[in-house]
Amino acid sequence: MARLIRRGRIENPPSPEPGQVLRLEPGDDPAAVADRLGAAARVEVHFPSFTDGRGYSIARLLRERHGYRGEVRAVGDVQRAR
């Protein structure tokens, strides 16, 4: 389930307030939060391990299918590209 991060605490409110962060886990469906994307300051996509590529699919769906143009940030076990 998508979670909202508010000042270091992770919560599960019904919808984010403007300027807040929406976090998606690898098993989350971006379609489930599509109606809340406009209110999010950014979307964080969690990578539990650097070999788990599901986050890339989530980011692509956010952009291409749901038209999200805000910041998408990879969090978790992510390695920087060289």
GUGU-819065 format. One record per residue: residue number from 1; x, y, z of N, C-alpha, C in turn; residue in three letters. Coordinates in nm, 4 decimals. Example, Ala and Ser with C-alpha at 12.3 -4.5 7.8 and 13.67 -1.06 7.14 Angstrom:
2
{pt 1, {1.3190, -0.5690, 0.7800}, {1.2300, -0.4500, 0.7800}, {1.3200, -0.3300, 0.7800}, "ALA"}
{pt 2, {1.2850, -0.2250, 0.7080}, {1.3670, -0.1060, 0.7140}, {1.2900, 0.0030, 0.7870}, "SER"}
//
This chain:
82
{pt 1, {0.0837, -0.1177, 0.0000}, {0.0000, 0.0000, 0.0000}, {0.0877, 0.1232, 0.0000}, "MET"}
{pt 2, {0.0499, 0.2224, -0.0753}, {0.1246, 0.3476, -0.0782}, {0.1164, 0.4132, 0.0577}, "ALA"}
{pt 3, {0.2275, 0.4707, 0.0997}, {0.2307, 0.5346, 0.2302}, {0.2746, 0.6787, 0.2152}, "ARG"}
{pt 4, {0.2317, 0.7582, 0.3079}, {0.2676, 0.8986, 0.3109}, {0.3694, 0.9198, 0.4203}, "LEU"}
{pt 5, {0.4740, 0.9952, 0.3907}, {0.5770, 1.0235, 0.4902}, {0.5582, 1.1665, 0.5366}, "ILE"}
{pt 6, {0.5435, 1.1845, 0.6650}, {0.5236, 1.3172, 0.7213}, {0.6205, 1.3368, 0.8362}, "ARG"}
{pt 7, {0.7203, 1.4222, 0.8157}, {0.8188, 1.4552, 0.9185}, {0.8774, 1.3320, 0.9854}, "ARG"}
{pt 8, {0.9224, 1.2363, 0.9019}, {0.9903, 1.1189, 0.9545}, {0.8994, 1.0065, 0.9986}, "GLY"}
{pt 9, {0.7692, 1.0311, 1.0085}, {0.6763, 0.9251, 1.0463}, {0.6073, 0.8745, 0.9207}, "ARG"}
{pt 10, {0.5863, 0.7437, 0.9122}, {0.5153, 0.6863, 0.7985}, {0.3717, 0.6621, 0.8424}, "ILE"}
{pt 11, {0.2791, 0.7135, 0.7631}, {0.1376, 0.7028, 0.7954}, {0.0621, 0.6490, 0.6744}, "GLU"}
{pt 12, {-0.0613, 0.6120, 0.6946}, {-0.1475, 0.5637, 0.5871}, {-0.2763, 0.6453, 0.5810}, "ASN"}
{pt 13, {-0.2684, 0.7767, 0.5568}, {-0.3897, 0.8570, 0.5488}, {-0.4626, 0.8330, 0.4174}, "PRO"}
{pt 14, {-0.5882, 0.8765, 0.4064}, {-0.6640, 0.8538, 0.2840}, {-0.6077, 0.9276, 0.1632}, "PRO"}
{pt 15, {-0.5496, 1.0447, 0.1825}, {-0.4904, 1.1168, 0.0707}, {-0.3861, 1.2143, 0.1234}, "SER"}
{pt 16, {-0.2840, 1.2430, 0.0423}, {-0.1813, 1.3350, 0.0889}, {-0.2267, 1.4794, 0.0820}, "PRO"}
{pt 17, {-0.1744, 1.5610, 0.1689}, {-0.1973, 1.7043, 0.1626}, {-0.0919, 1.7626, 0.0696}, "GLU"}
{pt 18, {-0.1174, 1.8800, 0.0102}, {-0.0184, 1.9396, -0.0802}, {0.1180, 1.9518, -0.0135}, "PRO"}
{pt 19, {0.2210, 1.9213, -0.0888}, {0.3557, 1.9335, -0.0384}, {0.4065, 1.8117, 0.0361}, "GLY"}
{pt 20, {0.3308, 1.7053, 0.0395}, {0.3751, 1.5861, 0.1096}, {0.4279, 1.4825, 0.0115}, "GLN"}
{pt 21, {0.4852, 1.3777, 0.0660}, {0.5535, 1.2765, -0.0140}, {0.4717, 1.1481, -0.0168}, "VAL"}
{pt 22, {0.4529, 1.0944, -0.1353}, {0.3839, 0.9673, -0.1524}, {0.4900, 0.8624, -0.1793}, "LEU"}
{pt 23, {0.4872, 0.7529, -0.1049}, {0.5886, 0.6483, -0.1211}, {0.5241, 0.5211, -0.1726}, "ARG"}
{pt 24, {0.5820, 0.4641, -0.2776}, {0.5323, 0.3403, -0.3354}, {0.6319, 0.2286, -0.3100}, "LEU"}
{pt 25, {0.5804, 0.1159, -0.2670}, {0.6609, -0.0035, -0.2447}, {0.6607, -0.0861, -0.3734}, "GLU"}
{pt 26, {0.7527, -0.1828, -0.3865}, {0.7634, -0.2602, -0.5109}, {0.6344, -0.3302, -0.5539}, "PRO"}
{pt 27, {0.5529, -0.3728, -0.4618}, {0.4299, -0.4426, -0.4971}, {0.3096, -0.3525, -0.5166}, "GLY"}
{pt 28, {0.3261, -0.2218, -0.5003}, {0.2141, -0.1290, -0.5141}, {0.1788, -0.1064, -0.6602}, "ASP"}
{pt 29, {0.0509, -0.0818, -0.6836}, {0.0018, -0.0503, -0.8166}, {-0.0140, 0.1012, -0.8264}, "ASP"}
{pt 30, {0.0587, 0.1680, -0.9149}, {0.0459, 0.3134, -0.9268}, {-0.0960, 0.3592, -0.9590}, "PRO"}
{pt 31, {-0.1754, 0.2753, -1.0219}, {-0.3135, 0.3121, -1.0539}, {-0.3950, 0.3360, -0.9268}, "ALA"}
{pt 32, {-0.3581, 0.2704, -0.8186}, {-0.4317, 0.2853, -0.6932}, {-0.4143, 0.4239, -0.6322}, "ALA"}
{pt 33, {-0.3101, 0.4951, -0.6715}, {-0.2854, 0.6283, -0.6155}, {-0.2903, 0.7375, -0.7211}, "VAL"}
{pt 34, {-0.3331, 0.7031, -0.8413}, {-0.3331, 0.7988, -0.9519}, {-0.4115, 0.9250, -0.9188}, "ALA"}
{pt 35, {-0.5202, 0.9124, -0.8455}, {-0.6015, 1.0291, -0.8113}, {-0.5348, 1.1191, -0.7077}, "ASP"}
{pt 36, {-0.4291, 1.0723, -0.6432}, {-0.3595, 1.1507, -0.5411}, {-0.2284, 1.2106, -0.5901}, "ARG"}
{pt 37, {-0.1884, 1.1810, -0.7118}, {-0.0593, 1.2279, -0.7621}, {-0.0511, 1.3795, -0.7739}, "LEU"}
{pt 38, {-0.1594, 1.4432, -0.8081}, {-0.1582, 1.5880, -0.8241}, {-0.1308, 1.6630, -0.6952}, "GLY"}
{pt 39, {-0.1580, 1.6015, -0.5813}, {-0.1388, 1.6658, -0.4516}, {-0.0036, 1.6340, -0.3891}, "ALA"}
{pt 40, {0.0736, 1.5470, -0.4517}, {0.2016, 1.5049, -0.3929}, {0.3151, 1.5959, -0.4383}, "ALA"}
{pt 41, {0.4024, 1.6319, -0.3442}, {0.5204, 1.7112, -0.3776}, {0.6191, 1.6262, -0.4570}, "ALA"}
{pt 42, {0.6285, 1.4987, -0.4219}, {0.7116, 1.4039, -0.4955}, {0.6635, 1.2636, -0.4644}, "ARG"}
{pt 43, {0.7065, 1.1703, -0.5491}, {0.6768, 1.0294, -0.5276}, {0.8097, 0.9587, -0.5068}, "VAL"}
{pt 44, {0.8199, 0.8868, -0.3962}, {0.9389, 0.8063, -0.3696}, {0.9061, 0.6622, -0.4034}, "GLU"}
{pt 45, {0.9957, 0.5997, -0.4794}, {0.9786, 0.4594, -0.5164}, {1.0856, 0.3808, -0.4420}, "VAL"}
{pt 46, {1.0418, 0.2893, -0.3568}, {1.1332, 0.2138, -0.2709}, {1.1942, 0.0951, -0.3456}, "HIS"}
{pt 47, {1.3258, 0.0825, -0.3362}, {1.4003, -0.0309, -0.3892}, {1.4545, -0.1091, -0.2698}, "PHE"}
{pt 48, {1.3955, -0.2251, -0.2358}, {1.4419, -0.3011, -0.1193}, {1.5805, -0.3611, -0.1380}, "PRO"}
{pt 49, {1.6203, -0.3871, -0.2627}, {1.7563, -0.4340, -0.2922}, {1.7935, -0.3829, -0.4307}, "SER"}
{pt 50, {1.9228, -0.3698, -0.4541}, {1.9651, -0.3119, -0.5824}, {1.9367, -0.4047, -0.6999}, "PHE"}
{pt 51, {1.9050, -0.5311, -0.6748}, {1.8718, -0.6241, -0.7831}, {1.7223, -0.6268, -0.8155}, "THR"}
{pt 52, {1.6410, -0.5556, -0.7373}, {1.4961, -0.5528, -0.7571}, {1.4612, -0.4370, -0.8502}, "ASP"}
{pt 53, {1.4229, -0.4679, -0.9722}, {1.3963, -0.3655, -1.0722}, {1.2518, -0.3210, -1.0832}, "GLY"}
{pt 54, {1.1645, -0.3686, -0.9946}, {1.0227, -0.3313, -1.0043}, {1.0005, -0.1815, -0.9914}, "ARG"}
{pt 55, {1.0866, -0.1141, -0.9178}, {1.0730, 0.0308, -0.9013}, {1.0840, 0.1056, -1.0333}, "GLY"}
{pt 56, {1.1657, 0.0555, -1.1237}, {1.1773, 0.1180, -1.2557}, {1.0454, 0.1094, -1.3323}, "TYR"}
{pt 57, {0.9786, -0.0038, -1.3200}, {0.8484, -0.0199, -1.3855}, {0.7458, 0.0739, -1.3252}, "SER"}
{pt 58, {0.7485, 0.0889, -1.1936}, {0.6563, 0.1803, -1.1268}, {0.6804, 0.3228, -1.1749}, "ILE"}
{pt 59, {0.8066, 0.3649, -1.1800}, {0.8387, 0.5005, -1.2250}, {0.7924, 0.5232, -1.3691}, "ALA"}
{pt 60, {0.8117, 0.4259, -1.4524}, {0.7687, 0.4400, -1.5921}, {0.6166, 0.4506, -1.6029}, "ARG"}
{pt 61, {0.5457, 0.3694, -1.5258}, {0.3998, 0.3775, -1.5260}, {0.3516, 0.5133, -1.4765}, "LEU"}
{pt 62, {0.4165, 0.5661, -1.3738}, {0.3792, 0.6982, -1.3228}, {0.3889, 0.8022, -1.4337}, "LEU"}
{pt 63, {0.4958, 0.7978, -1.5098}, {0.5186, 0.8964, -1.6159}, {0.4292, 0.8726, -1.7377}, "ARG"}
{pt 64, {0.4312, 0.7519, -1.7893}, {0.3668, 0.7256, -1.9178}, {0.2172, 0.6993, -1.9085}, "GLU"}
{pt 65, {0.1741, 0.6234, -1.8127}, {0.0325, 0.5885, -1.8037}, {-0.0476, 0.6892, -1.7232}, "ARG"}
{pt 66, {0.0158, 0.7449, -1.6180}, {-0.0588, 0.8329, -1.5282}, {-0.0219, 0.9793, -1.5424}, "HIS"}
{pt 67, {0.0725, 1.0106, -1.6309}, {0.1051, 1.1480, -1.6634}, {0.1677, 1.2285, -1.5513}, "GLY"}
{pt 68, {0.2268, 1.1637, -1.4537}, {0.2889, 1.2360, -1.3421}, {0.4149, 1.3072, -1.3900}, "TYR"}
{pt 69, {0.4242, 1.4373, -1.3670}, {0.5381, 1.5168, -1.4120}, {0.6217, 1.5703, -1.2961}, "ARG"}
{pt 70, {0.5836, 1.5389, -1.1739}, {0.6597, 1.5840, -1.0578}, {0.7844, 1.5005, -1.0367}, "GLY"}
{pt 71, {0.8480, 1.5212, -0.9222}, {0.9720, 1.4504, -0.8898}, {0.9443, 1.3056, -0.8538}, "GLU"}
{pt 72, {1.0196, 1.2151, -0.9123}, {1.0178, 1.0732, -0.8759}, {1.1569, 1.0424, -0.8218}, "VAL"}
{pt 73, {1.1611, 0.9934, -0.6983}, {1.2896, 0.9693, -0.6323}, {1.3025, 0.8226, -0.5934}, "ARG"}
{pt 74, {1.4143, 0.7615, -0.6286}, {1.4443, 0.6245, -0.5873}, {1.5013, 0.6283, -0.4465}, "ALA"}
{pt 75, {1.4468, 0.5442, -0.3576}, {1.4956, 0.5368, -0.2200}, {1.5206, 0.3915, -0.1854}, "VAL"}
{pt 76, {1.6079, 0.3688, -0.0897}, {1.6383, 0.2327, -0.0481}, {1.7749, 0.1924, -0.0964}, "GLY"}
{pt 77, {1.7869, 0.0670, -0.1369}, {1.9152, 0.0100, -0.1795}, {1.9369, 0.0402, -0.3273}, "ASP"}
{pt 78, {1.9782, 0.1642, -0.3553}, {1.9958, 0.2119, -0.4923}, {2.1428, 0.2464, -0.5130}, "VAL"}
{pt 79, {2.1973, 0.2055, -0.6256}, {2.3346, 0.2398, -0.6583}, {2.3355, 0.3504, -0.7620}, "GLN"}
{pt 80, {2.4241, 0.4442, -0.7461}, {2.4356, 0.5539, -0.8421}, {2.4960, 0.5048, -0.9717}, "ARG"}
{pt 81, {2.4458, 0.5591, -1.0823}, {2.5022, 0.5271, -1.2137}, {2.6376, 0.5966, -1.2282}, "ALA"}
{pt 82, {2.7263, 0.5342, -1.2990}, {2.8599, 0.5928, -1.3195}, {2.8664, 0.6713, -1.4452}, "ARG"}
//
